[in-house]
Protein backbone atom coordinates (compact mmCIF):
# COMPACT_ATOMS: atom_id res chain seq x y z
CA UNK A 1 0.00 0.00 0.00
CA UNK A 2 1.50 3.32 -1.06
CA UNK A 3 1.21 6.01 1.62
CA UNK A 4 1.78 9.74 1.68
CA UNK A 5 3.09 11.90 4.50
CA UNK A 6 1.42 15.32 4.59
CA UNK A 7 3.25 17.88 6.68
CA UNK A 8 1.60 21.24 7.39
CA UNK A 9 3.32 24.03 9.28
CA UNK A 10 4.37 27.62 9.76
CA UNK A 11 7.68 29.30 9.07
CA UNK A 12 10.05 29.74 11.98
CA UNK A 13 9.63 32.85 14.15
CA UNK A 14 11.50 35.92 12.88
CA UNK A 15 11.44 34.76 9.26
CA UNK A 16 9.64 36.48 6.39
CA UNK A 17 7.57 34.45 3.98
CA UNK A 18 10.06 35.27 1.23
CA UNK A 19 12.98 33.95 3.29
CA UNK A 20 11.00 30.89 4.30
CA UNK A 21 9.97 29.99 0.77
CA UNK A 22 13.44 30.51 -0.66
CA UNK A 23 14.95 28.30 2.01
CA UNK A 24 12.28 25.63 1.75
CA UNK A 25 12.49 25.33 -2.02
CA UNK A 26 16.10 26.15 -2.85
CA UNK A 27 17.97 24.93 0.24
CA UNK A 28 15.88 22.23 1.91
CA UNK A 29 14.52 21.05 -1.41
CA UNK A 30 18.06 20.59 -2.71
CA UNK A 31 18.97 18.57 0.42
CA UNK A 32 16.02 16.25 -0.16
CA UNK A 33 17.02 15.78 -3.80
CA UNK A 34 20.56 14.94 -2.69
CA UNK A 35 19.08 12.35 -0.30
CA UNK A 36 17.04 10.86 -3.15
CA UNK A 37 20.14 10.66 -5.32
CA UNK A 38 22.34 9.17 -2.60
CA UNK A 39 19.86 6.70 -1.09
CA UNK A 40 16.91 6.16 -3.44
CA UNK A 41 15.82 3.03 -1.52
CA UNK A 42 15.45 5.07 1.72
CA UNK A 43 14.48 8.52 0.47
CA UNK A 44 10.99 9.71 -0.61
CA UNK A 45 9.72 8.25 -3.87
CA UNK A 46 7.96 11.49 -4.79
CA UNK A 47 8.35 14.96 -3.23
CA UNK A 48 5.99 17.93 -3.66
CA UNK A 49 6.02 21.28 -1.85
CA UNK A 50 2.90 23.46 -1.69
CA UNK A 51 3.50 27.09 -0.67
CA UNK A 52 0.40 28.58 0.93
CA UNK A 53 -0.64 31.93 -0.52
CA UNK A 54 -3.81 32.39 1.55
CA UNK A 55 -5.86 30.49 4.09
CA UNK A 56 -8.84 30.33 6.40
CA UNK A 57 -7.83 28.94 9.77
CA UNK A 58 -9.55 27.46 12.80
CA UNK A 59 -11.27 29.56 15.42
CA UNK A 60 -8.96 28.91 18.36
CA UNK A 61 -7.12 26.44 20.54
CA UNK A 62 -10.32 25.43 22.27
CA UNK A 63 -11.12 23.20 19.30
CA UNK A 64 -8.06 21.14 20.16
CA UNK A 65 -6.88 20.68 16.58
CA UNK A 66 -3.75 22.80 16.26
CA UNK A 67 -5.30 24.57 13.26
CA UNK A 68 -5.81 27.93 14.93
CA UNK A 69 -2.90 29.89 13.42
CA UNK A 70 -3.01 28.88 9.79
CA UNK A 71 -0.12 27.47 7.75
CA UNK A 72 2.60 28.63 5.38
CA UNK A 73 3.20 25.28 3.67
CA UNK A 74 1.89 21.77 3.17
CA UNK A 75 4.36 19.19 1.89
CA UNK A 76 3.48 15.83 0.32
CA UNK A 77 5.98 12.96 0.47
CA UNK A 78 5.30 9.48 -0.91
CA UNK A 79 6.61 6.11 0.34
CA UNK A 80 5.78 2.47 -0.43
CA UNK A 81 4.43 1.89 3.10
CA UNK A 82 4.52 3.10 6.71
CA UNK A 83 7.68 1.13 7.51
CA UNK A 84 9.55 2.81 4.66
CA UNK A 85 8.38 6.25 5.79
CA UNK A 86 9.59 5.58 9.33
CA UNK A 87 12.92 4.16 8.19
CA UNK A 88 13.55 7.16 5.92
CA UNK A 89 13.57 9.49 8.93
CA UNK A 90 15.98 7.29 10.88
CA UNK A 91 18.89 7.04 8.45
CA UNK A 92 22.18 8.73 9.26
CA UNK A 93 21.87 10.83 6.10
CA UNK A 94 18.50 12.22 7.22
CA UNK A 95 19.62 12.79 10.83
CA UNK A 96 22.88 14.49 9.85
CA UNK A 97 21.80 16.60 6.86
CA UNK A 98 18.04 17.10 6.68
CA UNK A 99 16.80 17.11 10.27
CA UNK A 100 19.10 19.98 11.40
CA UNK A 101 17.92 22.11 8.47
CA UNK A 102 14.20 21.80 9.31
CA UNK A 103 14.52 24.20 12.25
CA UNK A 104 15.96 26.86 9.93
CA UNK A 105 12.63 27.24 8.16
CA UNK A 106 9.89 25.65 10.33
CA UNK A 107 8.33 26.41 13.72
CA UNK A 108 8.53 22.95 15.33
CA UNK A 109 5.67 23.84 17.69
CA UNK A 110 3.30 24.44 14.76
CA UNK A 111 3.71 21.34 12.65
CA UNK A 112 1.12 18.67 11.88
CA UNK A 113 2.56 15.62 10.14
CA UNK A 114 0.58 12.44 9.51
CA UNK A 115 0.51 9.49 7.10
CA UNK A 116 -2.44 9.33 4.72
CA UNK A 117 -3.87 7.01 2.12
CA UNK A 118 -4.99 8.91 -0.95
CA UNK A 119 -7.85 8.15 -3.31
CA UNK A 120 -8.54 9.97 -6.55
CA UNK A 121 -12.20 10.94 -6.46
CA UNK A 122 -12.22 12.66 -9.84
CA UNK A 123 -9.87 14.02 -12.46
CA UNK A 124 -6.81 12.30 -13.84
CA UNK A 125 -3.99 13.66 -15.97
CA UNK A 126 -3.37 17.39 -15.72
CA UNK A 127 -1.07 19.79 -17.61
CA UNK A 128 1.66 20.53 -15.09
CA UNK A 129 1.63 22.35 -11.76
CA UNK A 130 -1.52 24.19 -10.73
CA UNK A 131 -3.04 25.97 -7.77
CA UNK A 132 -4.42 23.69 -5.09
CA UNK A 133 -7.07 24.03 -2.40
CA UNK A 134 -6.60 21.88 0.71
CA UNK A 135 -9.35 21.37 3.28
CA UNK A 136 -7.90 20.03 6.56
CA UNK A 137 -10.77 18.31 8.36
CA UNK A 138 -10.70 17.51 12.09
CA UNK A 139 -13.45 15.33 13.52
CA UNK A 140 -15.07 16.19 16.84
CA UNK A 141 -13.18 14.66 19.77
CA UNK A 142 -15.86 12.20 20.85
CA UNK A 143 -17.05 11.19 17.38
CA UNK A 144 -16.42 7.79 15.85
CA UNK A 145 -14.00 8.10 12.95
CA UNK A 146 -16.07 6.00 10.56
CA UNK A 147 -19.19 8.07 11.27
CA UNK A 148 -17.27 11.28 10.67
CA UNK A 149 -15.81 10.10 7.38
CA UNK A 150 -19.16 8.78 6.13
CA UNK A 151 -20.86 12.07 6.99
CA UNK A 152 -18.11 14.17 5.47
CA UNK A 153 -18.06 12.21 2.21
CA UNK A 154 -21.85 12.36 1.98
CA UNK A 155 -21.90 16.13 2.41
CA UNK A 156 -19.20 16.61 -0.26
CA UNK A 157 -21.09 14.37 -2.71
CA UNK A 158 -24.25 16.42 -2.26
CA UNK A 159 -22.59 19.83 -2.21
CA UNK A 160 -22.69 20.64 -5.92
CA UNK A 161 -19.18 22.09 -5.83
CA UNK A 162 -17.66 23.90 -8.83
CA UNK A 163 -15.79 21.73 -11.33
CA UNK A 164 -12.13 21.04 -10.57
CA UNK A 165 -9.23 19.59 -12.52
CA UNK A 166 -8.70 16.89 -9.89
CA UNK A 167 -10.05 15.88 -6.48
CA UNK A 168 -7.93 13.73 -4.16
CA UNK A 169 -9.25 12.54 -0.79
CA UNK A 170 -6.61 11.79 1.85
CA UNK A 171 -7.64 9.76 4.91
CA UNK A 172 -5.33 9.66 7.95
CA UNK A 173 -3.76 6.31 8.83
CA UNK A 174 -2.98 7.35 12.40
CA UNK A 175 -4.79 9.42 15.06
CA UNK A 176 -3.96 13.10 15.04
CA UNK A 177 -5.21 16.65 14.69
CA UNK A 178 -6.55 16.02 11.19
CA UNK A 179 -8.70 13.05 10.17
CA UNK A 180 -8.82 13.79 6.45
CA UNK A 181 -7.69 16.27 3.83
CA UNK A 182 -9.56 17.10 0.64
CA UNK A 183 -7.23 18.33 -2.12
CA UNK A 184 -8.51 20.01 -5.27
CA UNK A 185 -6.56 21.22 -8.30
CA UNK A 186 -7.76 24.40 -9.97
CA UNK A 187 -6.66 26.14 -13.13
CA UNK A 188 -5.65 29.44 -11.49
CA UNK A 189 -5.85 31.51 -8.31
CA UNK A 190 -9.21 33.09 -9.11
CA UNK A 191 -10.77 29.67 -9.57
CA UNK A 192 -9.14 28.49 -6.33
CA UNK A 193 -10.57 31.39 -4.33
CA UNK A 194 -14.04 30.80 -5.78
CA UNK A 195 -13.79 27.11 -5.00
CA UNK A 196 -12.61 27.70 -1.42
CA UNK A 197 -15.60 29.96 -0.78
CA UNK A 198 -17.94 27.33 -2.21
CA UNK A 199 -16.38 24.59 -0.05
CA UNK A 200 -16.85 26.64 3.09
CA UNK A 201 -20.47 27.41 2.26
CA UNK A 202 -21.50 24.02 0.86
CA UNK A 203 -19.41 21.59 2.93
CA UNK A 204 -18.11 23.10 6.17
CA UNK A 205 -21.27 24.95 7.18
CA UNK A 206 -23.56 21.92 6.60
CA UNK A 207 -21.12 19.69 8.51
CA UNK A 208 -21.16 22.09 11.44
CA UNK A 209 -24.95 22.26 11.33
CA UNK A 210 -25.14 18.45 11.32
CA UNK A 211 -22.86 18.17 14.36
CA UNK A 212 -19.99 16.58 12.45
CA UNK A 213 -17.53 19.37 13.24
CA UNK A 214 -16.93 22.11 15.78
CA UNK A 215 -17.71 25.63 14.60
CA UNK A 216 -14.88 27.00 12.42
CA UNK A 217 -12.62 24.07 13.24
CA UNK A 218 -11.34 23.25 9.75
CA UNK A 219 -8.56 24.98 7.85
CA UNK A 220 -8.70 25.86 4.16
CA UNK A 221 -5.40 26.45 2.35
CA UNK A 222 -4.80 27.88 -1.12
CA UNK A 223 -1.33 26.96 -2.35
CA UNK A 224 1.00 26.94 -5.32
CA UNK A 225 2.48 23.55 -6.16
CA UNK A 226 6.19 22.84 -6.70
CA UNK A 227 6.96 19.28 -7.82
CA UNK A 228 10.61 18.89 -6.83
CA UNK A 229 10.82 15.16 -7.50
CA UNK A 230 8.05 13.76 -9.72
CA UNK A 231 9.04 10.17 -9.05
CA UNK A 232 5.99 7.97 -8.65
CA UNK A 233 3.00 7.83 -6.33
CA UNK A 234 2.67 4.05 -6.04
C-alpha positions as CSV (number, residue, x, y, z in Angstrom):
1,X,0.0,0.0,0.0
2,X,1.5,3.3,-1.1
3,X,1.2,6.0,1.6
4,X,1.8,9.7,1.7
5,X,3.1,11.9,4.5
6,X,1.4,15.3,4.6
7,X,3.2,17.9,6.7
8,X,1.6,21.2,7.4
9,X,3.3,24.0,9.3
10,X,4.4,27.6,9.8
11,X,7.7,29.3,9.1
12,X,10.0,29.7,12.0
13,X,9.6,32.9,14.2
14,X,11.5,35.9,12.9
15,X,11.4,34.8,9.3
16,X,9.6,36.5,6.4
17,X,7.6,34.4,4.0
18,X,10.1,35.3,1.2
19,X,13.0,34.0,3.3
20,X,11.0,30.9,4.3
21,X,10.0,30.0,0.8
22,X,13.4,30.5,-0.7
23,X,15.0,28.3,2.0
24,X,12.3,25.6,1.8
25,X,12.5,25.3,-2.0
26,X,16.1,26.2,-2.8
27,X,18.0,24.9,0.2
28,X,15.9,22.2,1.9
29,X,14.5,21.1,-1.4
30,X,18.1,20.6,-2.7
31,X,19.0,18.6,0.4
32,X,16.0,16.3,-0.2
33,X,17.0,15.8,-3.8
34,X,20.6,14.9,-2.7
35,X,19.1,12.3,-0.3
36,X,17.0,10.9,-3.1
37,X,20.1,10.7,-5.3
38,X,22.3,9.2,-2.6
39,X,19.9,6.7,-1.1
40,X,16.9,6.2,-3.4
41,X,15.8,3.0,-1.5
42,X,15.5,5.1,1.7
43,X,14.5,8.5,0.5
44,X,11.0,9.7,-0.6
45,X,9.7,8.2,-3.9
46,X,8.0,11.5,-4.8
47,X,8.3,15.0,-3.2
48,X,6.0,17.9,-3.7
49,X,6.0,21.3,-1.9
50,X,2.9,23.5,-1.7
51,X,3.5,27.1,-0.7
52,X,0.4,28.6,0.9
53,X,-0.6,31.9,-0.5
54,X,-3.8,32.4,1.5
55,X,-5.9,30.5,4.1
56,X,-8.8,30.3,6.4
57,X,-7.8,28.9,9.8
58,X,-9.6,27.5,12.8
59,X,-11.3,29.6,15.4
60,X,-9.0,28.9,18.4
61,X,-7.1,26.4,20.5
62,X,-10.3,25.4,22.3
63,X,-11.1,23.2,19.3
64,X,-8.1,21.1,20.2
65,X,-6.9,20.7,16.6
66,X,-3.7,22.8,16.3
67,X,-5.3,24.6,13.3
68,X,-5.8,27.9,14.9
69,X,-2.9,29.9,13.4
70,X,-3.0,28.9,9.8
71,X,-0.1,27.5,7.8
72,X,2.6,28.6,5.4
73,X,3.2,25.3,3.7
74,X,1.9,21.8,3.2
75,X,4.4,19.2,1.9
76,X,3.5,15.8,0.3
77,X,6.0,13.0,0.5
78,X,5.3,9.5,-0.9
79,X,6.6,6.1,0.3
80,X,5.8,2.5,-0.4
81,X,4.4,1.9,3.1
82,X,4.5,3.1,6.7
83,X,7.7,1.1,7.5
84,X,9.5,2.8,4.7
85,X,8.4,6.2,5.8
86,X,9.6,5.6,9.3
87,X,12.9,4.2,8.2
88,X,13.5,7.2,5.9
89,X,13.6,9.5,8.9
90,X,16.0,7.3,10.9
91,X,18.9,7.0,8.4
92,X,22.2,8.7,9.3
93,X,21.9,10.8,6.1
94,X,18.5,12.2,7.2
95,X,19.6,12.8,10.8
96,X,22.9,14.5,9.8
97,X,21.8,16.6,6.9
98,X,18.0,17.1,6.7
99,X,16.8,17.1,10.3
100,X,19.1,20.0,11.4
101,X,17.9,22.1,8.5
102,X,14.2,21.8,9.3
103,X,14.5,24.2,12.3
104,X,16.0,26.9,9.9
105,X,12.6,27.2,8.2
106,X,9.9,25.7,10.3
107,X,8.3,26.4,13.7
108,X,8.5,22.9,15.3
109,X,5.7,23.8,17.7
110,X,3.3,24.4,14.8
111,X,3.7,21.3,12.6
112,X,1.1,18.7,11.9
113,X,2.6,15.6,10.1
114,X,0.6,12.4,9.5
115,X,0.5,9.5,7.1
116,X,-2.4,9.3,4.7
117,X,-3.9,7.0,2.1
118,X,-5.0,8.9,-0.9
119,X,-7.9,8.1,-3.3
120,X,-8.5,10.0,-6.6
121,X,-12.2,10.9,-6.5
122,X,-12.2,12.7,-9.8
123,X,-9.9,14.0,-12.5
124,X,-6.8,12.3,-13.8
125,X,-4.0,13.7,-16.0
126,X,-3.4,17.4,-15.7
127,X,-1.1,19.8,-17.6
128,X,1.7,20.5,-15.1
129,X,1.6,22.3,-11.8
130,X,-1.5,24.2,-10.7
131,X,-3.0,26.0,-7.8
132,X,-4.4,23.7,-5.1
133,X,-7.1,24.0,-2.4
134,X,-6.6,21.9,0.7
135,X,-9.4,21.4,3.3
136,X,-7.9,20.0,6.6
137,X,-10.8,18.3,8.4
138,X,-10.7,17.5,12.1
139,X,-13.5,15.3,13.5
140,X,-15.1,16.2,16.8
141,X,-13.2,14.7,19.8
142,X,-15.9,12.2,20.8
143,X,-17.0,11.2,17.4
144,X,-16.4,7.8,15.9
145,X,-14.0,8.1,12.9
146,X,-16.1,6.0,10.6
147,X,-19.2,8.1,11.3
148,X,-17.3,11.3,10.7
149,X,-15.8,10.1,7.4
150,X,-19.2,8.8,6.1
151,X,-20.9,12.1,7.0
152,X,-18.1,14.2,5.5
153,X,-18.1,12.2,2.2
154,X,-21.9,12.4,2.0
155,X,-21.9,16.1,2.4
156,X,-19.2,16.6,-0.3
157,X,-21.1,14.4,-2.7
158,X,-24.2,16.4,-2.3
159,X,-22.6,19.8,-2.2
160,X,-22.7,20.6,-5.9
161,X,-19.2,22.1,-5.8
162,X,-17.7,23.9,-8.8
163,X,-15.8,21.7,-11.3
164,X,-12.1,21.0,-10.6
165,X,-9.2,19.6,-12.5
166,X,-8.7,16.9,-9.9
167,X,-10.0,15.9,-6.5
168,X,-7.9,13.7,-4.2
169,X,-9.3,12.5,-0.8
170,X,-6.6,11.8,1.9
171,X,-7.6,9.8,4.9
172,X,-5.3,9.7,7.9
173,X,-3.8,6.3,8.8
174,X,-3.0,7.4,12.4
175,X,-4.8,9.4,15.1
176,X,-4.0,13.1,15.0
177,X,-5.2,16.6,14.7
178,X,-6.6,16.0,11.2
179,X,-8.7,13.0,10.2
180,X,-8.8,13.8,6.5
181,X,-7.7,16.3,3.8
182,X,-9.6,17.1,0.6
183,X,-7.2,18.3,-2.1
184,X,-8.5,20.0,-5.3
185,X,-6.6,21.2,-8.3
186,X,-7.8,24.4,-10.0
187,X,-6.7,26.1,-13.1
188,X,-5.6,29.4,-11.5
189,X,-5.8,31.5,-8.3
190,X,-9.2,33.1,-9.1
191,X,-10.8,29.7,-9.6
192,X,-9.1,28.5,-6.3
193,X,-10.6,31.4,-4.3
194,X,-14.0,30.8,-5.8
195,X,-13.8,27.1,-5.0
196,X,-12.6,27.7,-1.4
197,X,-15.6,30.0,-0.8
198,X,-17.9,27.3,-2.2
199,X,-16.4,24.6,-0.1
200,X,-16.9,26.6,3.1
201,X,-20.5,27.4,2.3
202,X,-21.5,24.0,0.9
203,X,-19.4,21.6,2.9
204,X,-18.1,23.1,6.2
205,X,-21.3,25.0,7.2
206,X,-23.6,21.9,6.6
207,X,-21.1,19.7,8.5
208,X,-21.2,22.1,11.4
209,X,-25.0,22.3,11.3
210,X,-25.1,18.5,11.3
211,X,-22.9,18.2,14.4
212,X,-20.0,16.6,12.4
213,X,-17.5,19.4,13.2
214,X,-16.9,22.1,15.8
215,X,-17.7,25.6,14.6
216,X,-14.9,27.0,12.4
217,X,-12.6,24.1,13.2
218,X,-11.3,23.2,9.7
219,X,-8.6,25.0,7.8
220,X,-8.7,25.9,4.2
221,X,-5.4,26.5,2.4
222,X,-4.8,27.9,-1.1
223,X,-1.3,27.0,-2.3
224,X,1.0,26.9,-5.3
225,X,2.5,23.5,-6.2
226,X,6.2,22.8,-6.7
227,X,7.0,19.3,-7.8
228,X,10.6,18.9,-6.8
229,X,10.8,15.2,-7.5
230,X,8.1,13.8,-9.7
231,X,9.0,10.2,-9.1
232,X,6.0,8.0,-8.6
233,X,3.0,7.8,-6.3
234,X,2.7,4.1,-6.0
